[in-house]
Amino acid sequence: MQSLAARPVEDGHCRVCLQPDPVEADIDPAAIEETRTALRHQLEDAQRIQQADEEHLQTAQERSQQLSFAISSLRRELDARTRDAVAPRFDAIAEAGSRVAAL
């Protein structure tokens, strides 16, 4: 994270590691192409993995939405059944209380 602009470096050396820059005679075109090919394959693999992960994520999000809807539906049904079962009992208790108070 520090700037290397002011770092004293000999001509023909790497500003980061201070090693001599490679000369044309040291560069092997076959090795460079092999490295490029390997990196290209790694990139393609990473892109396939990313695509698969995105598909899994989308599937999981869709399933989550379906389950959220199912939960909401079940809660509404539970509330309706509870209301239908409990309300008559409260009405009966209120009527009994009114009859006792009237006596």
C-alpha positions as CSV (number, residue, x, y, z in Angstrom):
1,M,0.0,0.0,0.0
2,Q,3.1,2.3,0.0
3,S,4.2,4.2,-3.1
4,L,7.3,2.9,-4.8
5,A,7.7,6.0,-6.9
6,A,10.4,7.5,-4.6
7,R,12.2,4.2,-4.1
8,P,15.8,4.2,-5.4
9,V,16.1,1.5,-8.1
10,E,19.0,0.7,-10.4
11,D,18.3,1.0,-14.1
12,G,17.1,-2.3,-15.5
13,H,15.8,-3.6,-12.2
14,C,12.3,-4.3,-10.9
15,R,10.9,-1.5,-8.7
16,V,9.2,-4.0,-6.4
17,C,11.6,-6.8,-5.9
18,L,14.8,-5.0,-7.0
19,Q,15.9,-8.0,-9.2
20,P,17.3,-7.4,-12.7
21,D,14.7,-7.2,-15.4
22,P,14.9,-10.2,-17.8
23,V,16.8,-9.7,-21.0
24,E,15.5,-10.8,-24.4
25,A,17.8,-13.8,-24.3
26,D,16.2,-15.0,-21.0
27,I,12.7,-15.0,-22.4
28,D,11.4,-18.3,-23.6
29,P,8.4,-17.8,-26.0
30,A,7.2,-21.4,-25.5
31,A,7.2,-21.0,-21.7
32,I,5.3,-17.7,-22.0
33,E,2.7,-19.4,-24.3
34,E,2.4,-22.3,-21.9
35,T,1.8,-20.0,-19.1
36,R,-0.8,-18.0,-21.0
37,T,-2.6,-21.2,-22.0
38,A,-2.6,-22.4,-18.3
39,L,-3.9,-19.0,-17.2
40,R,-6.6,-19.1,-19.9
41,H,-7.7,-22.5,-18.7
42,Q,-7.8,-21.3,-15.1
43,L,-9.9,-18.3,-16.1
44,E,-12.3,-20.5,-18.1
45,D,-12.6,-22.8,-15.1
46,A,-13.3,-19.9,-12.8
47,Q,-15.9,-18.5,-15.1
48,R,-17.7,-21.9,-15.3
49,I,-17.6,-22.2,-11.5
50,Q,-19.0,-18.6,-11.2
51,Q,-21.8,-19.4,-13.6
52,A,-22.7,-22.6,-11.7
53,D,-22.6,-20.7,-8.4
54,E,-24.9,-18.0,-9.9
55,E,-27.3,-20.6,-11.1
56,H,-27.3,-22.3,-7.6
57,L,-27.9,-18.9,-6.0
58,Q,-30.8,-18.1,-8.3
59,T,-32.3,-21.5,-7.6
60,A,-31.9,-21.0,-3.8
61,Q,-33.4,-17.5,-4.0
62,E,-36.4,-18.8,-6.0
63,R,-36.9,-21.6,-3.5
64,S,-36.6,-19.1,-0.6
65,Q,-39.4,-17.0,-2.2
66,Q,-41.6,-20.1,-2.6
67,L,-41.1,-21.1,1.0
68,S,-41.7,-17.5,2.2
69,F,-45.0,-17.6,0.4
70,A,-45.9,-21.0,1.8
71,I,-45.1,-19.8,5.3
72,S,-47.3,-16.7,4.9
73,S,-50.1,-18.8,3.6
74,L,-49.9,-21.2,6.5
75,R,-49.8,-18.4,9.0
76,R,-52.9,-16.8,7.5
77,E,-54.6,-20.3,7.6
78,L,-53.5,-20.8,11.3
79,D,-54.8,-17.3,12.2
80,A,-58.2,-18.0,10.6
81,R,-58.5,-21.4,12.2
82,T,-57.5,-20.0,15.6
83,R,-60.0,-17.2,15.2
84,D,-62.8,-19.7,14.3
85,A,-62.0,-21.9,17.2
86,V,-61.4,-19.3,19.9
87,A,-64.0,-16.6,19.1
88,P,-67.0,-18.8,19.9
89,R,-65.5,-19.7,23.2
90,F,-65.0,-16.1,24.1
91,D,-68.5,-15.3,23.1
92,A,-69.8,-18.1,25.3
93,I,-67.7,-16.9,28.3
94,A,-69.0,-13.3,27.7
95,E,-72.7,-14.6,27.6
96,A,-72.1,-16.7,30.8
97,G,-70.7,-13.7,32.5
98,S,-73.7,-11.6,31.5
99,R,-76.1,-14.2,32.9
100,V,-74.2,-14.4,36.2
101,A,-74.2,-10.6,36.5
102,A,-77.9,-10.5,35.8
103,L,-78.7,-12.9,38.6
